[in-house]
Amino acid sequence: MSILIKLYGNLRENVKDVDLEEGLPVTFNVEDKNVHFVYDIVEKFAIREEDISHIFVNGKYSGIEKEIRDGDRVGLFPKNMALIFVEIPLESE
């Protein structure tokens, strides 16, 4: 399973031994058959849950329990980059 991970702000400090692309956010792929939920990523990189303010999976606001699939994109924002976020559904939804 290949997942694209984007870490914003100081969450970069949790990533060791991964070939990181230059720039911000830190962007890299994880290929791990044991990653099924966002919390698996958080655990894999020893990110403390209390250090995360927002999680997005495929551009949608999500929680740490969100199931992820091959090809998904996961963005993690730290507390010091907390956003005021409101999802406004389209009328057709």
MARKETI-816956 format. One record per residue: residue in three letters; x, y, z of N, C-alpha, C, O in turn. Coordinates in Angstrom, 2 decimals, m for minus. Layout:
N
+------+---------+---------+---------+---------+---------+---------+---------+---------+---------+---------+---------+---------+
| rest |    n.px |    n.py |    n.pz |   ca.px |   ca.py |   ca.pz |    c.px |    c.py |    c.pz |    o.px |    o.py |    o.pz |
+------+---------+---------+---------+---------+---------+---------+---------+---------+---------+---------+---------+---------+
|  Ala |       X |       Y |       Z |       X |       Y |       Z |       X |       Y |       Z |       X |       Y |       Z |
...
+------+---------+---------+---------+---------+---------+---------+---------+---------+---------+---------+---------+---------+
END
This chain:
93
+------+---------+---------+---------+---------+---------+---------+---------+---------+---------+---------+---------+---------+
| rest |    n.px |    n.py |    n.pz |   ca.px |   ca.py |   ca.pz |    c.px |    c.py |    c.pz |    o.px |    o.py |    o.pz |
+------+---------+---------+---------+---------+---------+---------+---------+---------+---------+---------+---------+---------+
|  Met |    0.85 |   m1.18 |    0.00 |    0.00 |    0.00 |    0.00 |    0.89 |    1.23 |    0.00 |    1.80 |    1.34 |    0.82 |
|  Ser |    0.62 |    2.16 |   m0.91 |    1.40 |    3.40 |   m1.01 |    0.51 |    4.58 |   m0.62 |   m0.55 |    4.80 |   m1.20 |
|  Ile |    0.96 |    5.34 |    0.38 |    0.23 |    6.50 |    0.88 |    1.14 |    7.72 |    0.78 |    2.30 |    7.67 |    1.17 |
|  Leu |    0.61 |    8.82 |    0.25 |    1.36 |   10.08 |    0.19 |    1.11 |   10.83 |    1.49 |   m0.03 |   11.12 |    1.84 |
|  Ile |    2.18 |   11.16 |    2.19 |    2.08 |   11.86 |    3.47 |    2.61 |   13.27 |    3.31 |    3.65 |   13.49 |    2.68 |
|  Lys |    1.89 |   14.24 |    3.88 |    2.34 |   15.63 |    3.93 |    2.33 |   16.05 |    5.39 |    1.29 |   16.04 |    6.05 |
|  Leu |    3.50 |   16.42 |    5.89 |    3.62 |   16.89 |    7.26 |    3.91 |   18.38 |    7.24 |    4.84 |   18.83 |    6.57 |
|  Tyr |    3.13 |   19.13 |    7.97 |    3.28 |   20.58 |    8.02 |    3.98 |   20.99 |    9.31 |    3.94 |   20.28 |   10.32 |
|  Gly |    4.64 |   22.15 |    9.25 |    5.28 |   22.72 |   10.43 |    6.32 |   21.82 |   11.07 |    7.08 |   21.14 |   10.38 |
|  Asn |    6.33 |   21.82 |   12.39 |    7.36 |   21.09 |   13.12 |    7.15 |   19.58 |   13.18 |    7.95 |   18.89 |   13.81 |
|  Leu |    6.11 |   19.06 |   12.55 |    5.94 |   17.61 |   12.51 |    7.05 |   16.94 |   11.69 |    7.27 |   15.74 |   11.81 |
|  Arg |    7.74 |   17.72 |   10.88 |    8.88 |   17.23 |   10.09 |    9.93 |   16.57 |   11.00 |   10.57 |   15.60 |   10.60 |
|  Glu |   10.08 |   17.10 |   12.19 |   11.11 |   16.61 |   13.11 |   10.90 |   15.15 |   13.50 |   11.84 |   14.51 |   13.98 |
|  Asn |    9.71 |   14.61 |   13.30 |    9.43 |   13.23 |   13.66 |    9.87 |   12.22 |   12.60 |    9.86 |   11.02 |   12.85 |
|  Val |   10.24 |   12.71 |   11.44 |   10.55 |   11.80 |   10.34 |   12.06 |   11.61 |   10.25 |   12.82 |   12.55 |   10.01 |
|  Lys |   12.46 |   10.37 |   10.46 |   13.88 |   10.00 |   10.37 |   14.00 |    8.90 |    9.32 |   13.06 |    8.14 |    9.09 |
|  Asp |   15.13 |    8.82 |    8.69 |   15.45 |    7.74 |    7.75 |   14.46 |    7.63 |    6.60 |   14.19 |    6.53 |    6.10 |
|  Val |   13.91 |    8.77 |    6.16 |   13.01 |    8.79 |    5.00 |   13.57 |    9.82 |    4.03 |   13.98 |   10.90 |    4.44 |
|  Asp |   13.58 |    9.48 |    2.75 |   14.06 |   10.40 |    1.73 |   12.99 |   11.48 |    1.51 |   11.98 |   11.24 |    0.85 |
|  Leu |   13.22 |   12.65 |    2.08 |   12.25 |   13.73 |    2.03 |   12.49 |   14.63 |    0.83 |   13.64 |   14.94 |    0.50 |
|  Glu |   11.40 |   15.04 |    0.19 |   11.50 |   16.03 |   m0.88 |   11.77 |   17.39 |   m0.24 |   11.36 |   17.64 |    0.89 |
|  Glu |   12.44 |   18.24 |   m0.98 |   12.72 |   19.59 |   m0.49 |   11.44 |   20.39 |   m0.40 |   10.47 |   20.12 |   m1.11 |
|  Gly |   11.44 |   21.39 |    0.47 |   10.32 |   22.31 |    0.57 |    9.34 |   21.94 |    1.67 |    9.49 |   20.95 |    2.38 |
|  Leu |    8.33 |   22.78 |    1.77 |    7.30 |   22.59 |    2.77 |    5.96 |   22.51 |    2.08 |    5.77 |   23.24 |    1.11 |
|  Pro |    5.04 |   21.71 |    2.48 |    5.18 |   20.75 |    3.57 |    6.14 |   19.63 |    3.18 |    6.45 |   19.44 |    2.00 |
|  Val |    6.60 |   18.89 |    4.17 |    7.42 |   17.72 |    3.92 |    6.52 |   16.68 |    3.28 |    5.46 |   16.35 |    3.81 |
|  Thr |    6.93 |   16.17 |    2.13 |    6.10 |   15.23 |    1.38 |    6.90 |   13.97 |    1.09 |    8.03 |   14.04 |    0.61 |
|  Phe |    6.30 |   12.82 |    1.38 |    6.97 |   11.56 |    1.11 |    5.92 |   10.45 |    1.00 |    4.78 |   10.62 |    1.42 |
|  Asn |    6.32 |    9.35 |    0.43 |    5.44 |    8.18 |    0.30 |    5.79 |    7.15 |    1.35 |    6.95 |    6.94 |    1.68 |
|  Val |    4.76 |    6.50 |    1.87 |    4.93 |    5.38 |    2.78 |    4.36 |    4.16 |    2.08 |    3.22 |    4.17 |    1.63 |
|  Glu |    5.17 |    3.13 |    1.99 |    4.70 |    1.87 |    1.42 |    4.80 |    0.83 |    2.52 |    5.87 |    0.31 |    2.81 |
|  Asp |    3.66 |    0.55 |    3.13 |    3.64 |   m0.35 |    4.29 |    2.29 |   m1.06 |    4.32 |    1.25 |   m0.42 |    4.42 |
|  Lys |    2.32 |   m2.37 |    4.25 |    1.07 |   m3.14 |    4.25 |    0.37 |   m3.12 |    5.60 |   m0.77 |   m3.56 |    5.71 |
|  Asn |    1.05 |   m2.62 |    6.65 |    0.46 |   m2.56 |    7.98 |   m0.18 |   m1.22 |    8.30 |   m0.63 |   m1.00 |    9.42 |
|  Val |   m0.23 |   m0.32 |    7.34 |   m0.87 |    0.98 |    7.54 |   m2.29 |    0.91 |    6.99 |   m2.49 |    0.79 |    5.78 |
|  His |   m3.27 |    0.99 |    7.89 |   m4.68 |    0.90 |    7.50 |   m5.50 |    2.11 |    7.97 |   m6.57 |    2.38 |    7.43 |
|  Phe |   m4.98 |    2.82 |    8.97 |   m5.68 |    3.95 |    9.55 |   m4.70 |    5.10 |    9.75 |   m3.49 |    4.87 |    9.76 |
|  Val |   m5.20 |    6.32 |    9.90 |   m4.33 |    7.46 |   10.14 |   m3.49 |    7.21 |   11.39 |   m2.31 |    7.56 |   11.42 |
|  Tyr |   m4.09 |    6.61 |   12.42 |   m3.32 |    6.40 |   13.65 |   m2.12 |    5.48 |   13.43 |   m1.16 |    5.54 |   14.20 |
|  Asp |   m2.15 |    4.62 |   12.41 |   m0.98 |    3.79 |   12.09 |    0.18 |    4.66 |   11.62 |    1.34 |    4.38 |   11.94 |
|  Ile |   m0.12 |    5.71 |   10.87 |    0.92 |    6.64 |   10.42 |    1.47 |    7.42 |   11.61 |    2.69 |    7.55 |   11.76 |
|  Val |    0.58 |    7.91 |   12.44 |    0.99 |    8.67 |   13.63 |    1.90 |    7.82 |   14.51 |    2.93 |    8.29 |   14.99 |
|  Glu |    1.52 |    6.58 |   14.70 |    2.32 |    5.67 |   15.52 |    3.66 |    5.35 |   14.85 |    4.70 |    5.33 |   15.51 |
|  Lys |    3.64 |    5.09 |   13.56 |    4.85 |    4.74 |   12.81 |    5.93 |    5.81 |   12.93 |    7.11 |    5.49 |   13.00 |
|  Phe |    5.52 |    7.08 |   12.96 |    6.49 |    8.17 |   13.02 |    6.56 |    8.81 |   14.40 |    7.10 |    9.90 |   14.55 |
|  Ala |    6.03 |    8.13 |   15.40 |    6.12 |    8.58 |   16.80 |    5.65 |   10.02 |   16.97 |    6.27 |   10.81 |   17.68 |
|  Ile |    4.55 |   10.35 |   16.29 |    3.94 |   11.67 |   16.44 |    2.92 |   11.57 |   17.56 |    2.05 |   10.70 |   17.55 |
|  Arg |    3.03 |   12.45 |   18.52 |    2.06 |   12.42 |   19.63 |    0.73 |   12.99 |   19.14 |    0.69 |   14.04 |   18.50 |
|  Glu |   m0.33 |   12.29 |   19.45 |   m1.65 |   12.71 |   19.01 |   m1.97 |   14.13 |   19.47 |   m2.62 |   14.89 |   18.75 |
|  Glu |   m1.53 |   14.48 |   20.65 |   m1.83 |   15.82 |   21.18 |   m1.04 |   16.92 |   20.45 |   m1.31 |   18.10 |   20.67 |
|  Asp |   m0.09 |   16.56 |   19.60 |    0.66 |   17.54 |   18.82 |   m0.01 |   17.83 |   17.48 |    0.44 |   18.71 |   16.74 |
|  Ile |   m1.07 |   17.12 |   17.15 |   m1.76 |   17.28 |   15.87 |   m3.02 |   18.12 |   16.07 |   m3.81 |   17.86 |   16.98 |
|  Ser |   m3.19 |   19.11 |   15.21 |   m4.42 |   19.91 |   15.29 |   m5.45 |   19.47 |   14.25 |   m6.64 |   19.37 |   14.55 |
|  His |   m4.98 |   19.20 |   13.02 |   m5.90 |   18.86 |   11.94 |   m5.34 |   17.73 |   11.09 |   m4.13 |   17.62 |   10.89 |
|  Ile |   m6.24 |   16.89 |   10.60 |   m5.89 |   15.77 |    9.72 |   m6.79 |   15.86 |    8.50 |   m8.00 |   16.03 |    8.61 |
|  Phe |   m6.18 |   15.75 |    7.33 |   m6.93 |   15.70 |    6.09 |   m6.56 |   14.44 |    5.33 |   m5.38 |   14.11 |    5.19 |
|  Val |   m7.56 |   13.73 |    4.83 |   m7.35 |   12.57 |    3.97 |   m8.02 |   12.87 |    2.65 |   m9.23 |   13.08 |    2.58 |
|  Asn |   m7.22 |   12.89 |    1.59 |   m7.71 |   13.22 |    0.25 |   m8.44 |   14.57 |    0.23 |   m9.44 |   14.73 |   m0.47 |
|  Gly |   m7.92 |   15.52 |    0.99 |   m8.48 |   16.87 |    1.00 |   m9.70 |   17.05 |    1.87 |  m10.26 |   18.15 |    1.91 |
|  Lys |  m10.13 |   16.01 |    2.58 |  m11.30 |   16.12 |    3.45 |  m10.87 |   16.02 |    4.91 |  m10.04 |   15.18 |    5.27 |
|  Tyr |  m11.45 |   16.89 |    5.73 |  m11.15 |   16.88 |    7.16 |  m11.48 |   15.52 |    7.74 |  m12.57 |   14.99 |    7.50 |
|  Ser |  m10.56 |   14.95 |    8.49 |  m10.72 |   13.59 |    9.01 |  m10.22 |   13.50 |   10.43 |   m9.66 |   14.46 |   10.98 |
|  Gly |  m10.43 |   12.34 |   11.02 |   m9.95 |   12.06 |   12.37 |   m8.86 |   11.01 |   12.33 |   m8.57 |   10.43 |   11.29 |
|  Ile |   m8.29 |   10.77 |   13.48 |   m7.19 |    9.82 |   13.58 |   m7.64 |    8.38 |   13.31 |   m6.81 |    7.53 |   12.99 |
|  Glu |   m8.93 |    8.10 |   13.45 |   m9.47 |    6.76 |   13.23 |   m9.82 |    6.51 |   11.76 |  m10.29 |    5.42 |   11.42 |
|  Lys |   m9.61 |    7.48 |   10.90 |   m9.99 |    7.37 |    9.49 |   m9.22 |    6.24 |    8.81 |   m8.00 |    6.16 |    8.90 |
|  Glu |   m9.96 |    5.37 |    8.14 |   m9.34 |    4.30 |    7.36 |   m8.72 |    4.89 |    6.10 |   m9.30 |    5.77 |    5.47 |
|  Ile |   m7.54 |    4.40 |    5.76 |   m6.88 |    4.88 |    4.55 |   m6.62 |    3.71 |    3.62 |   m6.47 |    2.56 |    4.04 |
|  Arg |   m6.57 |    4.04 |    2.33 |   m6.41 |    3.02 |    1.29 |   m5.25 |    3.38 |    0.39 |   m4.73 |    4.49 |    0.42 |
|  Asp |   m4.86 |    2.42 |   m0.41 |   m3.77 |    2.60 |   m1.36 |   m4.04 |    3.83 |   m2.23 |   m5.13 |    3.99 |   m2.78 |
|  Gly |   m3.04 |    4.70 |   m2.34 |   m3.16 |    5.90 |   m3.16 |   m3.71 |    7.11 |   m2.44 |   m3.77 |    8.19 |   m3.04 |
|  Asp |   m4.12 |    6.98 |   m1.18 |   m4.65 |    8.12 |   m0.44 |   m3.55 |    9.13 |   m0.13 |   m2.36 |    8.81 |   m0.12 |
|  Arg |   m3.98 |   10.38 |    0.13 |   m3.11 |   11.47 |    0.54 |   m3.51 |   11.89 |    1.95 |   m4.68 |   12.16 |    2.21 |
|  Val |   m2.54 |   11.94 |    2.84 |   m2.80 |   12.28 |    4.24 |   m1.97 |   13.51 |    4.61 |   m0.75 |   13.51 |    4.45 |
|  Gly |   m2.64 |   14.55 |    5.10 |   m1.97 |   15.76 |    5.56 |   m2.16 |   15.92 |    7.06 |   m3.28 |   15.83 |    7.56 |
|  Leu |   m1.07 |   16.16 |    7.78 |   m1.12 |   16.34 |    9.23 |   m0.59 |   17.73 |    9.58 |    0.51 |   18.11 |    9.17 |
|  Phe |   m1.38 |   18.49 |   10.34 |   m1.01 |   19.83 |   10.78 |   m0.74 |   19.83 |   12.28 |   m1.51 |   19.24 |   13.04 |
|  Pro |    0.33 |   20.49 |   12.72 |    0.63 |   20.56 |   14.15 |   m0.22 |   21.61 |   14.86 |   m0.86 |   22.45 |   14.22 |
|  Lys |   m0.22 |   21.54 |   16.18 |   m0.99 |   22.50 |   17.00 |   m0.61 |   23.95 |   16.70 |   m1.47 |   24.83 |   16.69 |
|  Asn |    0.68 |   24.19 |   16.46 |    1.09 |   25.59 |   16.25 |    0.68 |   26.12 |   14.87 |    0.96 |   27.27 |   14.54 |
|  Met |    0.01 |   25.27 |   14.08 |   m0.53 |   25.72 |   12.79 |   m2.03 |   25.46 |   12.73 |   m2.59 |   25.23 |   11.66 |
|  Ala |   m2.67 |   25.50 |   13.89 |   m4.10 |   25.21 |   13.96 |   m4.88 |   26.12 |   13.01 |   m4.59 |   27.31 |   12.88 |
|  Leu |   m5.85 |   25.53 |   12.36 |   m6.68 |   26.24 |   11.40 |   m8.09 |   26.42 |   11.95 |   m8.55 |   25.63 |   12.77 |
|  Ile |   m8.76 |   27.44 |   11.51 |  m10.19 |   27.53 |   11.74 |  m10.80 |   26.92 |   10.50 |  m10.72 |   27.49 |    9.41 |
|  Phe |  m11.40 |   25.76 |   10.65 |  m11.85 |   25.00 |    9.49 |  m13.33 |   24.67 |    9.61 |  m13.79 |   24.16 |   10.63 |
|  Val |  m14.05 |   24.97 |    8.56 |  m15.46 |   24.62 |    8.47 |  m15.68 |   24.02 |    7.09 |  m15.38 |   24.65 |    6.08 |
|  Glu |  m16.20 |   22.81 |    7.05 |  m16.49 |   22.18 |    5.77 |  m17.91 |   22.55 |    5.36 |  m18.86 |   22.28 |    6.09 |
|  Ile |  m18.03 |   23.15 |    4.19 |  m19.35 |   23.56 |    3.69 |  m19.73 |   22.61 |    2.58 |  m19.11 |   22.61 |    1.52 |
|  Pro |  m20.74 |   21.78 |    2.81 |  m21.14 |   20.81 |    1.78 |  m21.75 |   21.50 |    0.56 |  m22.43 |   22.52 |    0.68 |
|  Leu |  m21.51 |   20.93 |   m0.58 |  m22.14 |   21.42 |   m1.80 |  m23.62 |   21.07 |   m1.77 |  m24.01 |   20.09 |   m1.14 |
|  Glu |  m24.42 |   21.84 |   m2.44 |  m25.87 |   21.58 |   m2.42 |  m26.22 |   20.21 |   m2.98 |  m27.23 |   19.62 |   m2.59 |
|  Ser |  m25.40 |   19.69 |   m3.88 |  m25.70 |   18.40 |   m4.50 |  m25.35 |   17.21 |   m3.60 |  m25.69 |   16.08 |   m3.92 |
|  Glu |  m24.69 |   17.46 |   m2.46 |  m24.31 |   16.36 |   m1.55 |  m25.40 |   16.03 |   m0.60 |  m25.25 |   15.13 |    0.23 |
+------+---------+---------+---------+---------+---------+---------+---------+---------+---------+---------+---------+---------+
END
